[in-house]
């Protein structure tokens, strides 16, 4: 039982660490002019099929660099961000 608790604690710790790292990186990118947007208030809770649909659309339509976390995106190209907002908001 202790092993399972330790494993859950380690996994949770890794997830929190990854989320903090992403937030720091994305904040730095925003300072460089990247634009952050998304289509769900809690992107990690969106249905899997919707996450895939949004990610596929961005992959097919974005012209510049971008990063994503589920359905939360940050775009280097402001036109990509505008197109995303028009499509998914």
N, C-alpha and C positions, 0 to 999 in steps of 0.2 A: 504494500500500500504506500509506503514511504517513497518507493521508486516512482510510482505514478504521480504523486504530489510533486516530487522534484522535477519530473519531466514537464509537467504542466507549468510549474513556476519558471523553468528555463525557457520554454516556448513563449510564454507571456512576456518574459523579460526581453527576448529577441524581438518580438513584435513591437514592443514599446520603443526599444532602441532604434529599430528601423524607421518607425514613424517619426521619432525625434530627428533622426538624420535627414529624412526627406523634408521635413518642415524647415530645417536650417538651410538645406540646399535650395529649396524653392524660394525661401525668403531672399537668399542671395541672388537668385535668378530674377526675381521681381525687382530688386534694386538695379539690375542691369537692363530693365525694360521689358522683361518677359511678362505675359499676361496670364493670370490664373483664372480659371473658370471651371464650372462643373454643372451637371444637370440633376444632381440629387443632393439634398442636404446632408445625407449620410451615405456617401458613395459605396462603402463597404457592405451596406445592407441592400443594395439594388439587386434585383433578380439576376441570376447568372446570364440568362439569354439577353437581357437588356444591356448588361455590361459588355458582352461580346458584340452586340449590335453597335453600340456607341464606339467601342474601340476599333471595330472594322471600318466604320464610317470615317473616323479620323485618319486611320492608316491609308485609306484610299484617297482622301481629300486634302490632307494637310500638305502644304508646300514647304514649310520650314521645319525646324527641329521642334520637338515637343517631348514632354514626359507625362506619364499618367500614373494614377493610383485609382484603380477601378474606373469610375466615371468622372474623376476629378483630373483636370488637365492643366498644364502650364505650357503656353505656346511662345516661341521666340518671335514668330511672325504675327503681327497684330491682325492681319487679314484672316489668318487661320482662326484666331480667337473670335473674331466677329462672325465668321461663317459658322463656327461651332455654336455660338450663342443664338444665332438666327435659327439654326436647325433644331437645337435641343432645349432651348429655354421656353 
